[in-house]
Amino acid sequence: MPEKPLDLIHGNLDNKISVQLKDGREIIGVLAGYDLDFNLTIDKATLVDQEGRKGLGKIVLRHNNVVSIKPF
């Protein structure tokens, strides 16, 4: 049986992930939590863009900014 999106996200809890954002930037960090709307809490987050990398600490990503999520 195919996995549901929430099952895939749940399977990556406490693991390092890469999140592609709508504006082309990428967030790399540890998936600390999520809700049913696909808002994500990322711990030890690092922003990666054309200017380099910037540590962000713990952040919450609103679902409408997320394009894709993958294990890192």
Protein Blocks (a to p, Z undefined) as FASTA:
>chain_A
ZZdfklmmmmmgoiacddddfkopacddddfbdcfkopacdehiacddfkbpadebjadd
dfklpfbdcdZZ
